[in-house]
């Protein structure tokens, strides 16, 4: 047994006696993230109880997946030198392509110099349903701000947090909960297959932007049913809705019949709500199977056509092929489809750039700025189009990289229309261009 050779691999712990335990749901001194229906449900469930009966008919799988705590976190302040988690889950770690820590574990971050720094994951026996883990110990009595991320692929039925007796315990206001974001999507949105919960792109973006971001990823079941749009409408304080369902909805033939109505239903939330539709990223199967590639391209074209048809200035589109450049994406997955930590990091970095470039997140600067896109590509920002050889070029190029002809057109990142290079907004959809022109 490896734990006999390396004590760090041993999951056994010794818990001291002077520990006070409490149920987070019954305590007002902490902040929950990722549970928009907590006051209604009184449990760690992402979906609303009011929709359960209808889901039994429409898609009962969402009920089980909605109990998984992907994107759920708690944040608080304490001066305790030790923190223990006692948890009861609905299952052990059983998935072949997934880290047990992601599936059934917790991870913990400290806020240090105004930045969230990873500290520890919970130790556990993979097949057990009940766990006790020391998340930190033997620290000083200074005040610490703590963020704990819940497992992405199991349901947390019970949880207790243990702190040293007489420890300080109070709320944190580090995350903006008045303007929430929500990601509705597939297994990748839910977190498969990051090494631990904090490495899913939803949690990465939440820490970076200090936002409450709700994870509505439902593994294998991002199908754009109307009931899911209706549930999203029930979430208070939404600022942006991200929709990334291509992989599931195409496989189960729900993309074309469902997408337009889904988008129109979401729009009922408000005319100012920002909606970002994301198409499927590269995977190896598109490269090695012509039929798969054809299906992907048809899906991509359909989504672009829907965006053009709706003529909604607050509806944005990201071409998934721009997220992972074809030349470098092969190490971004665990099993050919689901993201590794590297894939999640790259995906999150791309979305940061997109959000700044489209001004969905305001840039703290007094002058216009163009943020270079990821990996040398131009992402879903702006491209210049060569009329001579049909090559797309980076936005800051005046002459085509392929044929050397002066570039005369600018491609709108929202509706893909061609505009004059000097344009300040799109002639087709009105999208304003934020570019630092040299």
N, C-alpha and C positions, 0 to 999 in steps of 0.2 A: 504494500500500500504506500502510495507516494507521500501521504501525510505523515508516515513514520520517518521518512527521509527528509521532508521539508515541513516544518511545523506551520509555516505560513499557509500551507494548503489544507490544514485541518480546520473543519467547520465547527468543532466543539468549542464552547465558550464557558467561562466561569462568570456568573452574574453576581455582583455584590448585593448585600442585603439592604443597604440604605437607599433604595430606589422607590420613587413614587411614580405610579402609572396613571394614565388618564386616556379616555376615549376622545380622539380629536373631534368627532362630530358633536360631542356634548360640551366642547370647550370653546369659548369665545376669544381666546388669546392667540389664535392662529388664523391664517388666511388660506382658504382652499382655492386652487386654480384648476380649471378644466372640468368643473362640475356645475354646469349652468342650471341644473334642476335639483340641486342639493336640498334646498328648503322644502321642496315638494316630496322628494324621494326619501330623504333621511338615510341615505346609504350611498356607497361609492359606485354609482351607476351613471353612465354618461347620457343615457336617453331618458325621456320623460315617461313616467308611469302612465300618464294620460293617453299615450299612444300604444300601450302594450296590447290592448284588445284588438285594435285594428292591425297591428303588426302580425298578430297570430294568423291573420288571413293573407296579408300582403307578402310578408317575408319574415317568418319566425326566427330565422337565423340572426337577424339584427338584435333580437332580444338577448340572446346569449352573448353575442359580440359586444353589445352595449353595456354589459356588465364588466367587461374587461376595462381595466383602469388606464388605458393609454392616454397620455397627456395630463393625467391627474397629478397634482403636486400640492404640498403644503409648505408654507413659509412662515417663519416666526423668529423671535429673538430669545436667547437664553444665555445665562452665565454658567449653566451646568457643565462640569468637567467631563460628563459622560452622557451618552444618549443610547437608549436601547429600543429596538422595535420588536414588538410581539405581533405576529400576524397569523391569520387563518385564511387560507385561500381555497378556491373551489377545486384545485387540482395541483399535481406536481408538474415538473418540467418533462415534457414528452415529445416535443417537436424536433424533428431530425435536423432541420437547417437553422436552428436558432440557439443562441446563447441562453442557458438557464437563467442567467441574471436578467436578461431582457424579459424572459417569459414569466418568471415568478419572483424576481428580485427587486429591491429598491436601491437607488443610489442617492448620495448626499453631496451637496455643495455648500461651501462657505462663501459669504460675500467678503472679499478681501480687497481693500483699496478700490471700492466701488465696482468690483468685477466678480462675477460668480466663478469660483474655482472648485473643480471636482476634488472630493476628498476620499470617499469610500463607497463600496457596494456592500450589500448585505450578504452574509455567508449563510448557506443553507444546504440541506441534503436534498438532492434533486427531486426525489419522488415523494417527499413529505408534503403535507398540506399545511402543517403548522410549523412556524419558525420563530426563533428568537435570535436576534442579531445585535451585536454591539457595533453601532455606527461610528462612535468615537469614544475615547476614554483617556483619562490621565492628562486632560488639557487644563489650562489655568482657568481661573474663575472670571475672566473678563467676559464682557458681553459679546456674543457671537450671533450673527444672522445666518439662519439655516434654511436651506431649500432641500426638500426630500421629494424625489420623483418616484411614482408608483410603477409597478410592473405593467408591461404593455399587452401581455397575452394571457392574463388570468384575471379572475375576479377576486378582489379583496373583500372577504366577508366580515372580518373583524380586524381591528387594529388597535394597539395600545402603544403609546409613547412613554418611555421611562426616562426620568431625569433624577439627578441627585436631589434629595430632600432639601426643602427651603430654597430651591433655585429660583432665580428670576425667570419669568415666562411671559412674554408679551407679543403683541401683534407687530407685523412688518407691513409697511406700505410701499415696498419696493416695486410692485407690479401694478400697472395701470389696469384697473378693472372696469373703468367707465367707457372705454372704447375697445371692445373686444374684437378679436379676429377668430374665424373658425375655418378649419380645413376639413372639407368633406371629400373622402376618397376611399382608397383601397388598402391592402395589406401594407403597402409602402408608407402610406399616411399613418397607419396604426403603429408602425415601428419596425416591421420586419425588413432586414434582420440585423439591426444594430447590436452592438455588444452589450449595451445596457440602456436603460430608459433615457438617460440624459443625452444620449447620442442620436436620438431620432430628430429629424429636422424640425419638427414642431417644437420640441423642447429647446433645441439650439436657438431658434428664432425667438422664442419666448424670453430666454435669458438675455439675448442680445438687445432686443427692443424693449425689455422690461414690460412686456404686455401679457395679459392673460390671453392665451391662445387655446381654443377648444379643439380637441382632437376628435373629429367625427370620421376617423378611418375605420372601415369595417371590412375585415380581411375577406377577400373574395366576393364582397357584396356591396361594392360601390356601384349601384345600378341606376341611380337617378330616379328612384320612385318618387311620386308626388308626395307621399306621406313623409319622406325625409326632408323635402323642401318645406313642408308645412311645419315640421318640428324645428327646423332652423329658424323659421319665422317667430318661434316662441322664445328664442334666446334674446335676452335684453342687452341693449347697448352695443349692437354690432356695428363695426366700422368697415370691415372687409370680409367677404366670403370667398374662399379659394375652393375651386372644384377641380379635382383630379381623379376622374373616374374612367378614363379611356380604357385602361387595361381590362377592367372587369366588365364594363358596359358593352364593349365590343364582343368579348368572349360569350356573353349571355344574350347578345342581340337586343340590348335595351337602349343603346346609345341613340340611334336614329329615331325610334319612336318616343323616347322620353326627354331628350336633352332640351329641346326648345321650350316645352311646357315647364320643365324644371327651372330654367332660367327666368321665364316669365313669372313663375310663382315666387321665386326669390326676390324679384324686382318689386313685388308688392310690399316688401319691408319698408322701403322708401326709395325715392328717386335719387337720393344722394348716396345710397349704399354702393360701395365699390365691389364689383364682382370680377374675379380673376379665374378664367378657364385655362387649364393646363393640359396639353396633350401628352401622350405617352413618350417617355424617354427612349433612347437607344437601348436595345438589348441584343444579345448575341444571336437570338433566334430570327430576328429581322434580317440579320446579315447572312445567315446560312440557309434560310428558307425563303424562296421567292414568293410563295403564297402568303406567308406571314408578312413579308414586306409589302405586298400589294394590299393586304387588309389594313395594315397600318397607314399607308398613304391614303387610302380611301377614307379612313376615319379622320385623319388629319384634315383632308380637304373638306369633309362634311362639317367639322367644327369651325373651320375658318368661314365657311359659307353661312353658318348660323350666326356667327358674330357680325358679319357684314349685313345680313338680312335684318337683324334686330336694330341696327343703327342706334346703339346705346352708348353714349359717350362715357358712361361709367362702367362699361363692360370691357375688360382687357383680356388679351389672349397671349399665352406663352406657348410657342412651338417647342415641344419637349426635346426635339433634336438639337436645339440650341443650348440646352442645359448641359448635356454631356457631349463634347465633341467626339466625332466618330473615331478619331485617331487615338483616343486615350481612355475610353470608357470601360475597357474590359476588366479592369481591377476594381470597378466601383460596385460590384455585386458579390454576394455570397454564393448564389446558386444559379447565376445567369439572369436572374430577374430582380430579386430583392436586394436592397442596398446593403453594402458593408458600411462601416464607420466612415471610410473615405468617400463613398457615394453620398452618404447623408451630409457630410461636411460640404462637399462640392455643390449639392443641391441647395443647401441653406445659403451658401455664399452667392450662388446665382440669384436666389430670390431676394437677398439683401440688395444686390445691385439693381435688379428689376424694380424693386420698390422705390429706391432712390431715383432711378432714371425716369420713372413715370410720375414722380412727385406724389406717389401714394403715401410715402413717408417724406416729410419735409427735411431738406438738407439744411443744417445749421451753418449758413454762410450768407454773406451780404451780396455775393455775385453769383451769376450762373456758373454751373460746374457740370462737366461731363465726367461721370465715373467710369473708368475703363471696365469693360465687361470681362467676364471670367475666361481664363485659359486662352487669351489672345483672340477669342471670337467676339462677336458683337452682341451675342445673346438676343433678347427680344427688345433691345434698344433700337437704335437707328442704323440703317445700312444705306450705302450709296450704290446705285445700280448702273452698271455700264450698258449703255444702249448698243454698243458695238458688238461685244462678245457675250453679253448677258450674265456677266460675273457680278456677284455681290461683294462689296468691299466694306472695310471698316469705315465708320462715319467720318473720321478725320483725314481720309485719303482724298486728294484732289484729282489724282490720276489712277486709272485702273491698274491693279497689281498684275493683271494678266497681259493686257494688250497695250497699256500705256496711254490710252485715250482719256481725255478729260471727262470726268464723271458729271453727268447733268441731272441725275434724278436721286431722290431720297425716298426710301421705302418706309411707310408708316408702320410702327411696331404693333398697332392695334388692328387695323383692317387690311394691312399689306398693300395698300394702294400706292402708286408711284406719284411722287410729287417733285416739283422743281427743287433743285438743290438749295435755292435761296429761301424756300418756304419756311414760314414760322408756324404753320398749322396745316393739317391734312385737308386737302380739298374734298375728300370723300366723307370723312367722319368728324372732322373738326378738331381732332386731337392736337393739342399744342405741343410743339417740339421744343424740348429743353436741351440745347446743345451749346457748348462753348465753341464758338466759331473762331478759328485762328486766322 
